[in-house]
Amino acid sequence: LIPVVTLGTLQFGQLLSGAVLTEQVFGIPGFGKMIVDGVFGRDYAVVQAVVMCAAAFFLFMSLAADLAYAALSPKIQR
């Protein structure tokens, strides 16, 4: 069950990175469109903020995976 938790949390990260392509193709406003517009407009503050939010999301998902490991396996709690 531990590998399922690991892959599940990694899939959320891929979902976030795949949003850039989906938002550009379908014209949906979101983080992907925001970062692409920021890069092309040379708005470094926007790019930095979006990258920081994505990094915080990955860190949160990693923490959630670690907490799920502890809940699923008593040996990991120590």
N, CA, C and O atoms as a CHARMM CRD file, in Angstrom:
* protein
*
  312
    1    1 LEU  N      0.81300  -1.20400   0.00000 PROA 1      0.00000
    2    1 LEU  CA     0.00000   0.00000   0.00000 PROA 1      0.00000
    3    1 LEU  C      0.85600   1.26800   0.00000 PROA 1      0.00000
    4    1 LEU  O      0.40900   2.32800  -0.43700 PROA 1      0.00000
    5    2 ILE  N      2.09000   1.14700   0.49400 PROA 2      0.00000
    6    2 ILE  CA     2.99000   2.29900   0.52600 PROA 2      0.00000
    7    2 ILE  C      3.32200   2.79000  -0.89600 PROA 2      0.00000
    8    2 ILE  O      3.31500   3.99900  -1.12800 PROA 2      0.00000
    9    3 PRO  N      3.61200   1.89600  -1.85200 PROA 3      0.00000
   10    3 PRO  CA     3.88100   2.38900  -3.21500 PROA 3      0.00000
   11    3 PRO  C      2.68600   3.10600  -3.84700 PROA 3      0.00000
   12    3 PRO  O      2.86400   4.01500  -4.65700 PROA 3      0.00000
   13    4 VAL  N      1.48300   2.70200  -3.48100 PROA 4      0.00000
   14    4 VAL  CA     0.29200   3.36900  -4.01000 PROA 4      0.00000
   15    4 VAL  C      0.23200   4.80900  -3.51000 PROA 4      0.00000
   16    4 VAL  O     -0.11100   5.71900  -4.26600 PROA 4      0.00000
   17    5 VAL  N      0.56800   5.01500  -2.23600 PROA 5      0.00000
   18    5 VAL  CA     0.58200   6.37000  -1.67200 PROA 5      0.00000
   19    5 VAL  C      1.65100   7.20700  -2.37000 PROA 5      0.00000
   20    5 VAL  O      1.41500   8.36800  -2.70300 PROA 5      0.00000
   21    6 THR  N      2.82000   6.62000  -2.58900 PROA 6      0.00000
   22    6 THR  CA     3.90400   7.34400  -3.25600 PROA 6      0.00000
   23    6 THR  C      3.49800   7.76400  -4.66800 PROA 6      0.00000
   24    6 THR  O      3.67200   8.92000  -5.05200 PROA 6      0.00000
   25    7 LEU  N      2.96600   6.83200  -5.42400 PROA 7      0.00000
   26    7 LEU  CA     2.56100   7.14900  -6.79800 PROA 7      0.00000
   27    7 LEU  C      1.39500   8.13100  -6.83200 PROA 7      0.00000
   28    7 LEU  O      1.31500   8.97400  -7.72500 PROA 7      0.00000
   29    8 GLY  N      0.49800   8.02100  -5.86400 PROA 8      0.00000
   30    8 GLY  CA    -0.63000   8.95200  -5.81200 PROA 8      0.00000
   31    8 GLY  C     -0.19000  10.38000  -5.59900 PROA 8      0.00000
   32    8 GLY  O     -0.71400  11.29300  -6.23700 PROA 8      0.00000
   33    9 THR  N      0.76400  10.58700  -4.71300 PROA 9      0.00000
   34    9 THR  CA     1.23800  11.94800  -4.46400 PROA 9      0.00000
   35    9 THR  C      2.04400  12.47900  -5.65000 PROA 9      0.00000
   36    9 THR  O      1.98600  13.67100  -5.95100 PROA 9      0.00000
   37   10 LEU  N      2.79300  11.60700  -6.32300 PROA 10     0.00000
   38   10 LEU  CA     3.52800  12.04800  -7.51100 PROA 10     0.00000
   39   10 LEU  C      2.58000  12.40700  -8.65600 PROA 10     0.00000
   40   10 LEU  O      2.87200  13.29900  -9.45100 PROA 10     0.00000
   41   11 GLN  N      1.45200  11.71500  -8.73600 PROA 11     0.00000
   42   11 GLN  CA     0.48100  12.01300  -9.78700 PROA 11     0.00000
   43   11 GLN  C     -0.11800  13.40600  -9.62600 PROA 11     0.00000
   44   11 GLN  O     -0.43100  14.06500 -10.61700 PROA 11     0.00000
   45   12 PHE  N     -0.27900  13.85800  -8.38100 PROA 12     0.00000
   46   12 PHE  CA    -0.77600  15.21700  -8.17000 PROA 12     0.00000
   47   12 PHE  C      0.21900  16.24500  -8.69800 PROA 12     0.00000
   48   12 PHE  O     -0.17900  17.28000  -9.23300 PROA 12     0.00000
   49   13 GLY  N      1.50100  15.96300  -8.55100 PROA 13     0.00000
   50   13 GLY  CA     2.51700  16.85700  -9.10700 PROA 13     0.00000
   51   13 GLY  C      2.47400  16.90100 -10.61700 PROA 13     0.00000
   52   13 GLY  O      2.61700  17.96700 -11.21600 PROA 13     0.00000
   53   14 GLN  N      2.27900  15.75700 -11.23600 PROA 14     0.00000
   54   14 GLN  CA     2.17500  15.71800 -12.69000 PROA 14     0.00000
   55   14 GLN  C      0.90000  16.39700 -13.16800 PROA 14     0.00000
   56   14 GLN  O      0.87300  16.98400 -14.25000 PROA 14     0.00000
   57   15 LEU  N     -0.14500  16.31900 -12.37300 PROA 15     0.00000
   58   15 LEU  CA    -1.38700  17.00100 -12.71200 PROA 15     0.00000
   59   15 LEU  C     -1.17400  18.50200 -12.77100 PROA 15     0.00000
   60   15 LEU  O     -1.69700  19.17800 -13.65700 PROA 15     0.00000
   61   16 LEU  N     -0.40600  19.01700 -11.83000 PROA 16     0.00000
   62   16 LEU  CA    -0.12400  20.44900 -11.80300 PROA 16     0.00000
   63   16 LEU  C      0.73700  20.86200 -12.99600 PROA 16     0.00000
   64   16 LEU  O      0.48500  21.90100 -13.60700 PROA 16     0.00000
   65   17 SER  N      1.74600  20.06300 -13.33300 PROA 17     0.00000
   66   17 SER  CA     2.60800  20.42700 -14.45600 PROA 17     0.00000
   67   17 SER  C      1.90900  20.22200 -15.79700 PROA 17     0.00000
   68   17 SER  O      2.19700  20.94300 -16.75200 PROA 17     0.00000
   69   18 GLY  N      1.01400  19.27000 -15.88900 PROA 18     0.00000
   70   18 GLY  CA     0.26900  19.04800 -17.12000 PROA 18     0.00000
   71   18 GLY  C     -0.78400  20.10600 -17.37500 PROA 18     0.00000
   72   18 GLY  O     -1.30200  20.22000 -18.48600 PROA 18     0.00000
   73   19 ALA  N     -1.10000  20.87400 -16.35500 PROA 19     0.00000
   74   19 ALA  CA    -2.10900  21.92100 -16.50500 PROA 19     0.00000
   75   19 ALA  C     -1.64100  23.01900 -17.45000 PROA 19     0.00000
   76   19 ALA  O     -2.46000  23.67300 -18.09500 PROA 19     0.00000
   77   20 VAL  N     -0.34400  23.22400 -17.53500 PROA 20     0.00000
   78   20 VAL  CA     0.18500  24.28000 -18.40800 PROA 20     0.00000
   79   20 VAL  C     -0.22000  24.01000 -19.85500 PROA 20     0.00000
   80   20 VAL  O     -0.73400  24.90300 -20.52800 PROA 20     0.00000
   81   21 LEU  N      0.00000  22.81400 -20.32900 PROA 21     0.00000
   82   21 LEU  CA    -0.34400  22.46500 -21.71000 PROA 21     0.00000
   83   21 LEU  C     -1.85300  22.50300 -21.92900 PROA 21     0.00000
   84   21 LEU  O     -2.32400  23.04000 -22.93100 PROA 21     0.00000
   85   22 THR  N     -2.60400  21.93900 -21.00200 PROA 22     0.00000
   86   22 THR  CA    -4.05900  21.90600 -21.14100 PROA 22     0.00000
   87   22 THR  C     -4.65000  23.30900 -21.16600 PROA 22     0.00000
   88   22 THR  O     -5.53400  23.60100 -21.97100 PROA 22     0.00000
   89   23 GLU  N     -4.16300  24.17200 -20.28900 PROA 23     0.00000
   90   23 GLU  CA    -4.68800  25.53600 -20.24200 PROA 23     0.00000
   91   23 GLU  C     -4.32600  26.32100 -21.50000 PROA 23     0.00000
   92   23 GLU  O     -5.11700  27.14100 -21.96600 PROA 23     0.00000
   93   24 GLN  N     -3.15300  26.08000 -22.04500 PROA 24     0.00000
   94   24 GLN  CA    -2.75600  26.78400 -23.26800 PROA 24     0.00000
   95   24 GLN  C     -3.57300  26.30800 -24.46600 PROA 24     0.00000
   96   24 GLN  O     -3.97200  27.11600 -25.30500 PROA 24     0.00000
   97   25 VAL  N     -3.82400  25.01000 -24.55100 PROA 25     0.00000
   98   25 VAL  CA    -4.56000  24.47300 -25.69500 PROA 25     0.00000
   99   25 VAL  C     -6.01300  24.93500 -25.67900 PROA 25     0.00000
  100   25 VAL  O     -6.54800  25.34500 -26.71000 PROA 25     0.00000
  101   26 PHE  N     -6.65300  24.86900 -24.51100 PROA 26     0.00000
  102   26 PHE  CA    -8.07700  25.18800 -24.42900 PROA 26     0.00000
  103   26 PHE  C     -8.36200  26.62900 -24.00500 PROA 26     0.00000
  104   26 PHE  O     -9.52500  27.02500 -23.93200 PROA 26     0.00000
  105   27 GLY  N     -7.33300  27.41000 -23.72700 PROA 27     0.00000
  106   27 GLY  CA    -7.52300  28.81400 -23.37600 PROA 27     0.00000
  107   27 GLY  C     -8.16000  29.03100 -22.01900 PROA 27     0.00000
  108   27 GLY  O     -8.83600  30.03800 -21.80400 PROA 27     0.00000
  109   28 ILE  N     -7.95500  28.10700 -21.10700 PROA 28     0.00000
  110   28 ILE  CA    -8.53000  28.21800 -19.76600 PROA 28     0.00000
  111   28 ILE  C     -7.57200  29.02400 -18.89200 PROA 28     0.00000
  112   28 ILE  O     -6.38200  28.71400 -18.84700 PROA 28     0.00000
  113   29 PRO  N     -8.06100  30.04700 -18.20100 PROA 29     0.00000
  114   29 PRO  CA    -7.16600  30.80700 -17.32500 PROA 29     0.00000
  115   29 PRO  C     -6.81600  29.99900 -16.07400 PROA 29     0.00000
  116   29 PRO  O     -7.67200  29.33500 -15.48900 PROA 29     0.00000
  117   30 GLY  N     -5.56000  30.06800 -15.68100 PROA 30     0.00000
  118   30 GLY  CA    -5.10000  29.34800 -14.50000 PROA 30     0.00000
  119   30 GLY  C     -3.61200  29.54800 -14.31200 PROA 30     0.00000
  120   30 GLY  O     -3.01600  30.45400 -14.89600 PROA 30     0.00000
  121   31 PHE  N     -3.00300  28.68100 -13.47700 PROA 31     0.00000
  122   31 PHE  CA    -1.57100  28.80200 -13.20600 PROA 31     0.00000
  123   31 PHE  C     -0.74000  28.62300 -14.47100 PROA 31     0.00000
  124   31 PHE  O      0.25500  29.32300 -14.66000 PROA 31     0.00000
  125   32 GLY  N     -1.13100  27.70200 -15.33200 PROA 32     0.00000
  126   32 GLY  CA    -0.36700  27.46500 -16.55200 PROA 32     0.00000
  127   32 GLY  C     -0.35100  28.67200 -17.46600 PROA 32     0.00000
  128   32 GLY  O      0.70300  29.07500 -17.95700 PROA 32     0.00000
  129   33 LYS  N     -1.51500  29.24600 -17.69300 PROA 33     0.00000
  130   33 LYS  CA    -1.59800  30.43900 -18.53600 PROA 33     0.00000
  131   33 LYS  C     -0.87800  31.60300 -17.87400 PROA 33     0.00000
  132   33 LYS  O     -0.24500  32.41400 -18.55000 PROA 33     0.00000
  133   34 MET  N     -0.97600  31.68500 -16.55300 PROA 34     0.00000
  134   34 MET  CA    -0.32300  32.77800 -15.83100 PROA 34     0.00000
  135   34 MET  C      1.19300  32.71000 -15.97700 PROA 34     0.00000
  136   34 MET  O      1.83900  33.73600 -16.18900 PROA 34     0.00000
  137   35 ILE  N      1.76800  31.51300 -15.86700 PROA 35     0.00000
  138   35 ILE  CA     3.22900  31.40600 -15.95300 PROA 35     0.00000
  139   35 ILE  C      3.70500  31.61800 -17.39200 PROA 35     0.00000
  140   35 ILE  O      4.75900  32.21800 -17.60600 PROA 35     0.00000
  141   36 VAL  N      2.95400  31.14000 -18.36900 PROA 36     0.00000
  142   36 VAL  CA     3.35300  31.34900 -19.76900 PROA 36     0.00000
  143   36 VAL  C      3.27800  32.83200 -20.12100 PROA 36     0.00000
  144   36 VAL  O      4.18100  33.36400 -20.76700 PROA 36     0.00000
  145   37 ASP  N      2.20800  33.49800 -19.69900 PROA 37     0.00000
  146   37 ASP  CA     2.10200  34.94500 -19.94200 PROA 37     0.00000
  147   37 ASP  C      3.20500  35.70400 -19.21200 PROA 37     0.00000
  148   37 ASP  O      3.73100  36.68700 -19.73300 PROA 37     0.00000
  149   38 GLY  N      3.55500  35.25500 -18.01400 PROA 38     0.00000
  150   38 GLY  CA     4.63200  35.89700 -17.26100 PROA 38     0.00000
  151   38 GLY  C      5.98800  35.72800 -17.92500 PROA 38     0.00000
  152   38 GLY  O      6.79900  36.65300 -17.93500 PROA 38     0.00000
  153   39 VAL  N      6.23400  34.54500 -18.47900 PROA 39     0.00000
  154   39 VAL  CA     7.51000  34.29600 -19.15900 PROA 39     0.00000
  155   39 VAL  C      7.60900  35.13700 -20.42700 PROA 39     0.00000
  156   39 VAL  O      8.62700  35.78400 -20.67000 PROA 39     0.00000
  157   40 PHE  N      6.54800  35.12800 -21.23300 PROA 40     0.00000
  158   40 PHE  CA     6.59300  35.89500 -22.47800 PROA 40     0.00000
  159   40 PHE  C      6.57500  37.40000 -22.23300 PROA 40     0.00000
  160   40 PHE  O      7.11900  38.16300 -23.03000 PROA 40     0.00000
  161   41 GLY  N      5.95100  37.83200 -21.13600 PROA 41     0.00000
  162   41 GLY  CA     5.91600  39.24700 -20.80600 PROA 41     0.00000
  163   41 GLY  C      7.08100  39.69200 -19.94200 PROA 41     0.00000
  164   41 GLY  O      7.15700  40.85500 -19.54700 PROA 41     0.00000
  165   42 ARG  N      7.99100  38.77000 -19.64700 PROA 42     0.00000
  166   42 ARG  CA     9.16200  39.03800 -18.80300 PROA 42     0.00000
  167   42 ARG  C      8.77400  39.61600 -17.44400 PROA 42     0.00000
  168   42 ARG  O      9.44300  40.50400 -16.91500 PROA 42     0.00000
  169   43 ASP  N      7.68200  39.09700 -16.89500 PROA 43     0.00000
  170   43 ASP  CA     7.21800  39.50600 -15.57200 PROA 43     0.00000
  171   43 ASP  C      7.75200  38.48300 -14.57000 PROA 43     0.00000
  172   43 ASP  O      7.08700  37.49700 -14.25300 PROA 43     0.00000
  173   44 TYR  N      8.95400  38.73500 -14.08300 PROA 44     0.00000
  174   44 TYR  CA     9.65000  37.75700 -13.25800 PROA 44     0.00000
  175   44 TYR  C      8.99300  37.54800 -11.90200 PROA 44     0.00000
  176   44 TYR  O      9.11400  36.46900 -11.32100 PROA 44     0.00000
  177   45 ALA  N      8.30500  38.55200 -11.39100 PROA 45     0.00000
  178   45 ALA  CA     7.62500  38.39400 -10.10500 PROA 45     0.00000
  179   45 ALA  C      6.49200  37.37200 -10.20800 PROA 45     0.00000
  180   45 ALA  O      6.28900  36.57600  -9.29100 PROA 45     0.00000
  181   46 VAL  N      5.76200  37.39100 -11.31000 PROA 46     0.00000
  182   46 VAL  CA     4.67900  36.42800 -11.51300 PROA 46     0.00000
  183   46 VAL  C      5.24800  35.02300 -11.67000 PROA 46     0.00000
  184   46 VAL  O      4.73600  34.07500 -11.07600 PROA 46     0.00000
  185   47 VAL  N      6.29700  34.88800 -12.46200 PROA 47     0.00000
  186   47 VAL  CA     6.92700  33.58000 -12.66500 PROA 47     0.00000
  187   47 VAL  C      7.45500  33.04500 -11.33900 PROA 47     0.00000
  188   47 VAL  O      7.27500  31.86800 -11.02400 PROA 47     0.00000
  189   48 GLN  N      8.09800  33.89800 -10.57300 PROA 48     0.00000
  190   48 GLN  CA     8.63900  33.49000  -9.28100 PROA 48     0.00000
  191   48 GLN  C      7.52000  33.05800  -8.33500 PROA 48     0.00000
  192   48 GLN  O      7.67100  32.07100  -7.61500 PROA 48     0.00000
  193   49 ALA  N      6.41500  33.77100  -8.32700 PROA 49     0.00000
  194   49 ALA  CA     5.30200  33.43000  -7.44700 PROA 49     0.00000
  195   49 ALA  C      4.66400  32.09800  -7.83000 PROA 49     0.00000
  196   49 ALA  O      4.32700  31.30000  -6.95600 PROA 49     0.00000
  197   50 VAL  N      4.49800  31.85500  -9.11900 PROA 50     0.00000
  198   50 VAL  CA     3.89700  30.59600  -9.56100 PROA 50     0.00000
  199   50 VAL  C      4.83000  29.42600  -9.25800 PROA 50     0.00000
  200   50 VAL  O      4.37300  28.37100  -8.81800 PROA 50     0.00000
  201   51 VAL  N      6.11700  29.59900  -9.48700 PROA 51     0.00000
  202   51 VAL  CA     7.08100  28.53700  -9.17700 PROA 51     0.00000
  203   51 VAL  C      7.10800  28.27300  -7.67600 PROA 51     0.00000
  204   51 VAL  O      7.21600  27.12300  -7.25000 PROA 51     0.00000
  205   52 MET  N      7.01100  29.32600  -6.87600 PROA 52     0.00000
  206   52 MET  CA     7.00000  29.16700  -5.42700 PROA 52     0.00000
  207   52 MET  C      5.74500  28.41700  -4.96600 PROA 52     0.00000
  208   52 MET  O      5.82000  27.56500  -4.08100 PROA 52     0.00000
  209   53 CYS  N      4.60100  28.73300  -5.56300 PROA 53     0.00000
  210   53 CYS  CA     3.36400  28.02200  -5.22800 PROA 53     0.00000
  211   53 CYS  C      3.45300  26.54800  -5.62300 PROA 53     0.00000
  212   53 CYS  O      3.00100  25.67900  -4.87800 PROA 53     0.00000
  213   54 ALA  N      4.02700  26.26600  -6.77600 PROA 54     0.00000
  214   54 ALA  CA     4.18800  24.87900  -7.21200 PROA 54     0.00000
  215   54 ALA  C      5.12900  24.12500  -6.28400 PROA 54     0.00000
  216   54 ALA  O      4.87200  22.96900  -5.94900 PROA 54     0.00000
  217   55 ALA  N      6.21400  24.76400  -5.86600 PROA 55     0.00000
  218   55 ALA  CA     7.14900  24.12300  -4.93600 PROA 55     0.00000
  219   55 ALA  C      6.48900  23.87100  -3.58900 PROA 55     0.00000
  220   55 ALA  O      6.70400  22.82300  -2.98000 PROA 55     0.00000
  221   56 ALA  N      5.69300  24.81500  -3.12200 PROA 56     0.00000
  222   56 ALA  CA     4.97800  24.62900  -1.85700 PROA 56     0.00000
  223   56 ALA  C      3.97400  23.48900  -1.97100 PROA 56     0.00000
  224   56 ALA  O      3.77500  22.73600  -1.01800 PROA 56     0.00000
  225   57 PHE  N      3.34100  23.36000  -3.13400 PROA 57     0.00000
  226   57 PHE  CA     2.40400  22.26400  -3.35500 PROA 57     0.00000
  227   57 PHE  C      3.11700  20.91600  -3.29900 PROA 57     0.00000
  228   57 PHE  O      2.62100  19.97700  -2.67800 PROA 57     0.00000
  229   58 PHE  N      4.28300  20.81700  -3.94700 PROA 58     0.00000
  230   58 PHE  CA     5.05000  19.57600  -3.91200 PROA 58     0.00000
  231   58 PHE  C      5.49800  19.24700  -2.49100 PROA 58     0.00000
  232   58 PHE  O      5.45900  18.08500  -2.08600 PROA 58     0.00000
  233   59 LEU  N      5.92200  20.25000  -1.73700 PROA 59     0.00000
  234   59 LEU  CA     6.32500  20.01600  -0.35200 PROA 59     0.00000
  235   59 LEU  C      5.15100  19.54800   0.49500 PROA 59     0.00000
  236   59 LEU  O      5.29600  18.64700   1.32100 PROA 59     0.00000
  237   60 PHE  N      3.99100  20.15700   0.29200 PROA 60     0.00000
  238   60 PHE  CA     2.80100  19.74400   1.02800 PROA 60     0.00000
  239   60 PHE  C      2.42100  18.30600   0.68700 PROA 60     0.00000
  240   60 PHE  O      2.06100  17.53500   1.57600 PROA 60     0.00000
  241   61 MET  N      2.49600  17.94200  -0.57900 PROA 61     0.00000
  242   61 MET  CA     2.15800  16.57300  -0.97800 PROA 61     0.00000
  243   61 MET  C      3.16300  15.57500  -0.41600 PROA 61     0.00000
  244   61 MET  O      2.78900  14.45900  -0.05500 PROA 61     0.00000
  245   62 SER  N      4.42400  15.96000  -0.33900 PROA 62     0.00000
  246   62 SER  CA     5.43600  15.09300   0.26200 PROA 62     0.00000
  247   62 SER  C      5.15700  14.89000   1.74700 PROA 62     0.00000
  248   62 SER  O      5.28700  13.77900   2.26100 PROA 62     0.00000
  249   63 LEU  N      4.77400  15.95700   2.43100 PROA 63     0.00000
  250   63 LEU  CA     4.41300  15.84600   3.84000 PROA 63     0.00000
  251   63 LEU  C      3.18800  14.95900   4.01500 PROA 63     0.00000
  252   63 LEU  O      3.14200  14.13800   4.93100 PROA 63     0.00000
  253   64 ALA  N      2.20100  15.11700   3.14600 PROA 64     0.00000
  254   64 ALA  CA     1.00000  14.28400   3.21600 PROA 64     0.00000
  255   64 ALA  C      1.34200  12.81100   3.00200 PROA 64     0.00000
  256   64 ALA  O      0.77300  11.94200   3.66300 PROA 64     0.00000
  257   65 ALA  N      2.26100  12.52700   2.09000 PROA 65     0.00000
  258   65 ALA  CA     2.67800  11.14400   1.85600 PROA 65     0.00000
  259   65 ALA  C      3.37800  10.57900   3.08400 PROA 65     0.00000
  260   65 ALA  O      3.12600   9.43600   3.46700 PROA 65     0.00000
  261   66 ASP  N      4.24900  11.36200   3.70300 PROA 66     0.00000
  262   66 ASP  CA     4.94100  10.89200   4.90300 PROA 66     0.00000
  263   66 ASP  C      3.96800  10.62900   6.04300 PROA 66     0.00000
  264   66 ASP  O      4.11200   9.64300   6.76600 PROA 66     0.00000
  265   67 LEU  N      2.99000  11.49000   6.20800 PROA 67     0.00000
  266   67 LEU  CA     1.98700  11.27300   7.25400 PROA 67     0.00000
  267   67 LEU  C      1.12200  10.05300   6.94500 PROA 67     0.00000
  268   67 LEU  O      0.72500   9.32300   7.85300 PROA 67     0.00000
  269   68 ALA  N      0.83400   9.83700   5.67500 PROA 68     0.00000
  270   68 ALA  CA     0.06600   8.65200   5.29000 PROA 68     0.00000
  271   68 ALA  C      0.88100   7.38500   5.52900 PROA 68     0.00000
  272   68 ALA  O      0.32000   6.36300   5.92400 PROA 68     0.00000
  273   69 TYR  N      2.19600   7.43100   5.29600 PROA 69     0.00000
  274   69 TYR  CA     3.04700   6.27900   5.58800 PROA 69     0.00000
  275   69 TYR  C      2.95000   5.91600   7.06000 PROA 69     0.00000
  276   69 TYR  O      2.80300   4.74400   7.40600 PROA 69     0.00000
  277   70 ALA  N      3.03200   6.91900   7.92800 PROA 70     0.00000
  278   70 ALA  CA     2.98400   6.67300   9.36700 PROA 70     0.00000
  279   70 ALA  C      1.63100   6.10800   9.78200 PROA 70     0.00000
  280   70 ALA  O      1.55800   5.28000  10.69000 PROA 70     0.00000
  281   71 ALA  N      0.57200   6.54200   9.13400 PROA 71     0.00000
  282   71 ALA  CA    -0.75500   6.03600   9.47100 PROA 71     0.00000
  283   71 ALA  C     -0.96100   4.61000   8.96000 PROA 71     0.00000
  284   71 ALA  O     -1.68600   3.83000   9.57700 PROA 71     0.00000
  285   72 LEU  N     -0.33100   4.26700   7.84200 PROA 72     0.00000
  286   72 LEU  CA    -0.53800   2.95000   7.24400 PROA 72     0.00000
  287   72 LEU  C      0.36500   1.87100   7.82800 PROA 72     0.00000
  288   72 LEU  O     -0.03000   0.70700   7.88700 PROA 72     0.00000
  289   73 SER  N      1.54300   2.22700   8.25200 PROA 73     0.00000
  290   73 SER  CA     2.50000   1.23200   8.73300 PROA 73     0.00000
  291   73 SER  C      2.99500   1.60800  10.12800 PROA 73     0.00000
  292   73 SER  O      3.64700   2.63800  10.29600 PROA 73     0.00000
  293   74 PRO  N      2.69300   0.78600  11.12200 PROA 74     0.00000
  294   74 PRO  CA     3.14700   1.09100  12.48400 PROA 74     0.00000
  295   74 PRO  C      4.67200   1.06000  12.63000 PROA 74     0.00000
  296   74 PRO  O      5.21200   1.72400  13.51400 PROA 74     0.00000
  297   75 LYS  N      5.37200   0.30700  11.78400 PROA 75     0.00000
  298   75 LYS  CA     6.83500   0.24300  11.88600 PROA 75     0.00000
  299   75 LYS  C      7.49000   1.56600  11.50800 PROA 75     0.00000
  300   75 LYS  O      8.58300   1.86900  11.98600 PROA 75     0.00000
  301   76 ILE  N      6.85000   2.34600  10.67000 PROA 76     0.00000
  302   76 ILE  CA     7.42900   3.60600  10.21300 PROA 76     0.00000
  303   76 ILE  C      7.28400   4.69500  11.26800 PROA 76     0.00000
  304   76 ILE  O      8.02200   5.67900  11.23300 PROA 76     0.00000
  305   77 GLN  N      6.35300   4.54400  12.20400 PROA 77     0.00000
  306   77 GLN  CA     6.10700   5.57200  13.21300 PROA 77     0.00000
  307   77 GLN  C      7.32200   5.83500  14.08000 PROA 77     0.00000
  308   77 GLN  O      7.48900   6.95600  14.56100 PROA 77     0.00000
  309   78 ARG  N      8.16500   4.86100  14.29600 PROA 78     0.00000
  310   78 ARG  CA     9.34400   5.03900  15.14800 PROA 78     0.00000
  311   78 ARG  C     10.37200   5.74000  14.39600 PROA 78     0.00000
  312   78 ARG  O     11.45500   5.99700  14.92200 PROA 78     0.00000
